[in-house]
């Protein structure tokens, strides 16, 4: 059987030319930072060796390899990655592209080291919670990109996100429509830009309805790990003698921790809504109001926007926000209890993907 011809990599070009991968990647991406003589040498050598790059003449989508980059520490923790990947993979397949998932280790983030597998891709989709310094380097050194996140205003990159700010406002609108006037907030606004926008959306919606929130009705628990969030909510709610009549939670972890804590306190008079998508709602006998963010569609739009960026590198950068919608009805806590679970899941409480009750 004939041996398969070795595919040329960015490292092969670097060794052949004696030029850094960073400079080669910039030249093949059409970026500045080297002389025209050096650029022409890099391009001609890439063509000679058969290394495909986006500036070369070829049909849109032909040989395109797209990378979805995820922090390795979160791959097993956040179920919404699966929804995103499903939508992204479907869109890539329809466009005739290959889609690969690349996990970034914390050591790589701390060392600001970009894996060759990203540099060699035609385009990259970066998911949330990646270190900012690493992200800046990846955008400067790597291929065209799209962020499934809120980029810093100085970053030259497209983004696709779900509209978290409106999601929190939808929860307030719903609770006000049901007659609630004293609405509190459970959240972690400093964790990431999306969480800050939920906090902002919550406050704006209160003002629109002519409401204000007491300082005592704001609950900011420990964010991570999930067991600590639950312990923190038990303490925060347990020492509050005068709870609000309704609470908006910013994230699935905080919502489930809040529900568990209120159940233990016997506070059937408090209504809970969540401005996040509840992937673990099957653990509840009845779903609480929450926001469905169409994460599969976010993944699809990220691929579509990335392919357009590859084809038209000089277009203005765009932020795309995919609207969400409210799901579930308002359920008093007395009607929303945890389902019986196995002995295996009854040992420790684990909120997020592994909730044990």
C-alpha positions in Angstrom: 0.0 0.0 0.0 1.4 3.4 -0.9 2.3 5.6 2.0 0.2 8.7 2.4 2.0 11.9 1.6 2.9 13.9 4.7 0.8 17.0 5.0 2.8 20.2 5.3 2.5 22.1 8.5 3.3 25.6 9.7 6.2 24.2 11.5 7.6 22.7 8.3 7.5 26.1 6.6 9.2 27.7 9.6 12.0 25.1 9.5 12.4 25.4 5.8 12.6 29.2 5.8 14.1 29.9 9.1 11.2 32.3 9.9 9.0 32.1 13.0 5.5 30.5 12.7 4.1 33.8 13.9 5.5 35.8 11.0 4.5 33.0 8.5 1.0 33.0 9.9 0.7 36.7 9.5 2.0 36.6 6.0 -0.4 33.9 4.9 -3.3 35.8 6.6 -2.5 39.0 4.7 -1.4 40.9 7.8 1.3 43.5 8.1 4.6 43.1 10.0 7.2 42.0 7.4 8.8 43.2 4.2 7.1 42.5 0.9 10.1 40.4 -0.1 9.7 38.2 3.0 5.9 37.9 2.3 6.5 36.8 -1.3 9.1 34.3 -0.2 6.7 32.8 2.4 3.8 32.6 0.0 5.8 31.1 -2.9 7.3 28.5 -0.5 3.8 27.6 0.9 2.5 27.1 -2.7 5.6 25.1 -3.7 5.2 22.7 -0.8 1.4 22.5 -1.1 0.5 24.3 2.1 -3.1 25.6 1.8 -3.8 29.1 3.1 -6.7 31.4 2.8 -5.0 33.9 0.5 -4.4 31.2 -2.1 -6.7 30.7 -5.1 -9.4 28.1 -4.3 -13.1 27.8 -3.9 -14.8 29.1 -0.7 -14.9 26.2 1.8 -12.4 24.0 -0.1 -10.0 22.4 2.4 -11.2 24.8 5.1 -10.5 23.6 8.6 -12.2 25.4 11.4 -11.1 25.1 15.0 -13.5 25.5 18.0 -11.3 26.5 21.0 -12.5 25.7 24.5 -10.8 26.0 27.9 -10.1 22.4 28.9 -11.1 23.0 32.5 -14.7 23.7 31.4 -15.3 21.0 28.8 -16.9 18.6 31.3 -18.6 21.4 33.3 -20.8 23.3 31.0 -23.4 21.4 29.0 -24.1 24.4 26.7 -20.9 23.6 24.9 -22.7 20.6 23.4 -25.5 22.7 22.0 -23.0 25.2 20.5 -20.9 22.4 18.9 -24.0 20.7 17.5 -25.0 23.9 15.6 -21.5 24.7 14.6 -20.8 21.2 13.3 -24.0 21.2 11.3 -23.1 24.6 9.6 -19.5 23.5 8.9 -20.6 20.3 7.3 -23.1 22.1 5.0 -20.3 24.4 3.9 -17.9 21.6 3.2 -15.6 22.4 6.0 -13.9 20.3 8.7 -14.5 21.3 12.3 -12.2 20.3 15.1 -12.4 21.0 18.9 -9.2 22.2 20.6 -8.9 22.3 24.4 -6.7 24.9 25.9 -4.9 23.9 29.1 -4.4 26.4 31.9 -0.6 26.1 31.5 -1.0 27.3 27.9 -3.1 30.2 28.9 -0.7 31.2 31.6 2.3 31.0 29.3 0.4 32.7 26.5 1.2 29.8 24.2 -0.9 29.3 21.0 -1.0 25.6 19.9 0.1 25.0 16.3 -3.2 23.3 15.6 -4.9 26.7 16.0 -2.3 28.5 13.9 -2.7 26.0 11.1 -6.5 26.3 11.0 -8.2 28.5 8.4 -10.4 30.0 11.1 -11.1 29.7 14.8 -14.1 30.1 17.0 -13.3 30.9 20.6 -15.7 30.0 23.4 -16.0 32.0 26.7 -13.8 32.1 29.8 -10.4 32.2 28.0 -7.7 34.4 29.5 -7.7 37.9 28.0 -3.9 38.0 27.4 -4.0 34.6 25.7 -6.9 35.8 23.6 -5.2 38.9 22.5 -2.2 36.9 21.3 -4.3 34.4 19.5 -6.1 37.2 17.6 -2.8 38.8 16.6 -1.0 35.6 15.7 -3.7 33.2 14.6 -6.2 32.9 11.7 -9.4 34.8 11.3 -11.6 34.4 14.3 -15.1 34.8 15.8 -15.7 35.0 19.5 -18.7 33.4 21.2 -18.4 36.0 23.8 -18.3 39.8 24.3 -14.9 41.0 23.0 -13.0 44.0 24.4 -13.7 47.1 22.4 -10.1 47.2 21.2 -10.1 43.7 19.8 -10.4 43.4 16.0 -12.8 40.4 15.9 -16.3 39.4 15.1 -18.5 38.1 17.8 -21.7 36.1 18.2 -23.5 35.9 21.5 -26.9 35.2 23.0 -28.6 38.4 24.3 -28.0 37.9 28.0 -28.9 41.5 28.9 -32.4 41.2 27.5 -32.8 37.8 29.1 -32.6 39.2 32.6 -35.0 42.0 31.6 -37.5 39.4 30.3 -37.5 37.8 33.8 -38.3 41.1 35.4 -41.0 41.8 32.9 -42.6 38.4 33.6 -42.5 38.8 37.4 -43.9 42.3 37.3 -46.7 41.1 35.0 -47.6 38.5 37.7 -47.9 41.3 40.2 -44.5 41.1 42.0 -43.0 44.4 43.0 -40.2 43.5 45.4 -37.8 41.6 43.2 -34.3 40.7 44.3 -31.2 39.5 42.4 -28.9 36.5 42.8 -25.8 36.8 40.7 -22.1 37.1 40.0 -21.7 40.2 37.9 -17.9 40.3 38.0 -17.4 36.8 36.6 -17.6 37.7 32.9 -19.0 40.4 30.6 -22.2 38.4 30.0 -22.9 38.3 33.7 -22.4 42.0 34.0 -24.8 42.6 31.2 -27.4 40.4 32.9 -27.0 42.6 36.1 -27.4 45.7 34.0 -30.4 44.4 32.1 -32.0 43.5 35.5 -31.5 47.0 36.9 -32.7 48.7 33.7 -35.9 46.6 33.6 -36.6 47.6 37.3 -36.3 51.3 36.4 -38.5 50.9 33.4 -41.3 49.5 35.7 -40.7 52.3 38.2 -39.2 49.9 40.8 -36.2 50.0 43.0 -34.3 47.3 44.8 -33.3 47.2 48.4 -29.6 46.7 49.1 -30.6 43.8 51.3 -32.2 42.1 48.3 -29.0 41.7 46.4 -27.2 38.3 46.9 -23.7 37.8 45.5 -22.7 34.2 46.3 -19.3 32.6 45.9 -19.0 31.6 42.2 -17.1 28.4 42.1 -17.0 25.5 42.7 -20.7 24.6 42.6 -20.7 23.2 46.2 -19.3 26.5 47.4 -22.1 28.4 45.6 -24.7 26.3 47.4 -23.1 26.8 50.8 -22.8 30.5 50.1 -26.5 30.7 49.2 -27.5 28.8 52.3 -25.7 31.3 54.4 -26.9 34.4 52.5 -30.6 33.4 52.5 -30.5 31.8 56.0 -29.4 35.1 57.7 -32.0 37.2 55.8 -35.1 37.5 57.8 -37.0 39.6 55.3 -36.6 38.0 51.8 -38.1 39.6 48.7 -41.2 38.0 47.1 -39.3 37.1 43.9 -35.7 36.5 42.9 -34.0 36.7 39.5 -30.9 34.4 39.2 -28.3 35.1 36.6 -27.0 31.5 36.0 -28.1 27.9 36.2 -25.7 27.3 39.1 -27.0 30.2 41.2 -30.7 29.3 40.3 -30.4 25.7 41.4 -28.4 26.7 44.6 -31.1 29.2 45.4 -33.9 26.7 44.9 -32.2 24.2 47.1 -31.5 26.7 49.8 -35.1 28.0 49.8 -36.5 24.5 49.9 -34.4 23.7 53.0 -35.5 27.0 54.6 -39.2 26.1 53.9 -39.7 29.4 52.1 -42.6 28.5 49.8 -43.5 32.1 49.4 -40.5 33.1 47.2 -40.7 32.9 43.4 -37.5 32.1 41.4 -36.8 33.0 37.8 -33.5 32.3 35.9 -32.0 34.5 33.2 -29.9 31.5 32.0 -30.9 28.4 30.1 -31.7 25.5 32.4 -30.1 22.4 31.0 -30.8 20.6 34.3 -34.5 21.4 34.5 -35.3 17.7 34.5 -34.0 17.6 38.1 -37.1 19.7 39.0 -40.6 18.4 39.2 -41.8 21.6 37.4 -39.7 24.0 35.3 -39.2 27.5 36.6 -39.2 30.6 34.3 -35.9 30.7 32.4 -34.4 32.0 29.2 -33.9 29.8 26.2 -31.0 31.2 24.2 -30.9 29.0 21.0 -27.3 28.0 21.7 -27.2 25.7 18.7 -28.1 28.7 16.5 -25.3 30.7 18.1 -22.9 28.0 17.0 -24.3 28.0 13.5 -24.1 31.8 13.2 -20.5 31.7 14.5 -19.5 29.4 11.7 -21.4 31.4 9.1 -19.8 34.6 10.3 -16.3 33.1 10.3 -16.6 31.8 6.7 -17.7 35.2 5.6 -14.7 36.8 7.4 -12.3 34.4 5.7 -13.8 35.2 2.3 -14.0 39.0 3.0 -11.2 39.9 5.4 -11.6 43.7 4.9 -15.3 43.9 6.0 -16.0 45.9 9.2 -16.2 43.7 12.3 -19.6 42.9 13.6 -21.2 41.9 16.9 -24.1 39.5 16.4 -26.6 39.0 19.2 -29.1 36.1 19.0 -32.3 36.9 20.8 -33.6 34.5 23.5 -37.1 33.9 24.8 -38.8 33.2 28.1 -39.7 29.6 28.8 -41.6 28.0 31.7 -44.5 29.4 33.8 -44.3 31.1 37.2 -44.2 28.3 39.7 -44.4 28.9 43.5 -41.6 27.1 45.2 -44.1 24.8 46.9 -44.8 23.3 43.5 -41.2 23.1 42.4 -39.3 20.5 44.3 -36.4 18.1 43.5 -37.1 14.7 42.1 -36.1 11.7 44.1 -32.6 10.5 42.9 -30.4 7.5 43.2 -28.1 6.8 46.1 -25.2 7.7 43.8 -26.5 11.2 43.3 -27.6 11.7 46.8 -24.2 12.0 48.4 -22.9 15.5 47.5 -24.6 18.5 45.9 -23.0 19.4 42.6 -24.6 22.1 40.6 -23.9 22.8 36.9 -23.6 19.6 34.8 -23.3 17.3 37.8 -26.0 18.3 40.3 -26.5 15.9 43.2 -29.4 16.3 45.6 
